[in-house]
Amino acid sequence: MTDSGKTKSRRRNAGCQGGCTGCGCVLTVGLVFALIGAALGIGITVRIPGTHSNVTLTGSVGKKELTRSVLPPYAQKTFGQNNNVINSSNSLTVWLAQGRQQFVVGKQPGAPSIGIEFDWKKK
């Protein structure tokens, strides 16, 4: 309790492990996709004006053998690399399911000036 008699509420954010690598997402959506042998990926990218660099946010969830292949091609090359200004790559695996997410600021060969990509694969 505080001095005014009100209790403080404690709200915790998901932090870096939200989105496609959040435990809830992988345990629900990821396991359902994994059991049917599928994966879903999304990528959003925007070119930084006057440079050859992009700001990119990608994510995928589903069967762990497919989650890398449903990322956009330019994001597959930079996942887990350290040759960009910012590259935050996360993954979470639970049994057959996996979630991947990536935030990149830097040069990404093959990335469009502005783009939104969706990919779905089923084995």
N, C-alpha and C positions, 0 to 999 in steps of 0.2 A: 504494500500500500504506500501511496505517496502522502505527503503532508496534507493534501487537500481531501484525503479520504477516498480517492478514486484509485482503483487498481489499474496498473499499467497492462496494456495488452501486448503480448509478444507475438509478432507476426514474422515468420521467416520466409524469405524468398527462396526460389529454387536455385538461384545463383548460376554458376556455370553448368550445372548438370540438369538444366531444364530442357525443354524442347524434345528433339528426337532421342536424346540420350537420357532422358528422365526415367527413373525407375518405373513410374506408373505407365508411361508410354510404352516402354519395352515389354513390361509384364502383361499389358492388355493388347494393344494393337500389334506389337511385335510378335507375340506368341501366336495370335490368331493368324497373322500373315505367314509365320514360319510353319504352322501346321498345314496350311494349304500350299506351301512352297512358293511364296510370293514376297516381293519387296516393293516399296514405294519410295521414290526419291523426289526432292524438290530443290531447285537452285535459283537464287535471285542474285543478279549482278548488275552493277552500275559503274561505268567508267568515270574516273576522276578527271574533270576537265583539264586539258592542257598537259596530260601525262599519258603514259602507256600502262598505267596501273588501274586496277579495279578494286571495288569493295564488294565482296561476295559473301553470301550466307547460304550454306547448303545443309541438307539433312536427309537422312534415309532411315528407314525402319523396316524390319522383316527378317526373312531367313538370312543367316549370317553369311552364307556363300554368295548372296546376291546384293547385299547392301552397298558394296563398293561399286558394282557395275551400274547401279541405277543413279549414281551421282553424275552430274554433267561431266563430260570428258575433261574440261579444263580444271575441274575440281578434283578429279581422280588423281591427276598428276601432282597436285600440291598437298594432298591429304597427309598430314603428319610430317611435312617438310619444315625446314627452318630457314628457307631462303627468301622470305618475304618480310616486309616491315612488321606486320602482325599476322600470325597464323595460330589460331586457337582451334585445335582439332581434338575432339573427344569421341570416345566410343564406349558402349556398355553392352556386354554380352550376358544373356541369361539363357542357359540351356541351348535351344536352337535359334533363339531370337537375338538380334543385334540392332542397336541404334547407333547412328553416326551423325555428328554435326561438326560443322567447320565454319569459322569466320576468318576471312583472309582480307588483308589490305596489302596490295602489292601487285607486281607484274604477273599476269597469268596468260601465257600464250594460248590463243584460241578462244578467249572469252569475248563475247559480244559487248558492244558499247552499253546496251541496256538489254536485259533479258530475264525472262522467267521461264524455267523449264521444269516439266513434270515427266517422270518416267516410271513405268510400272512393268515389272517382269514377273512371270510365273513359270516355274520349272515344270 
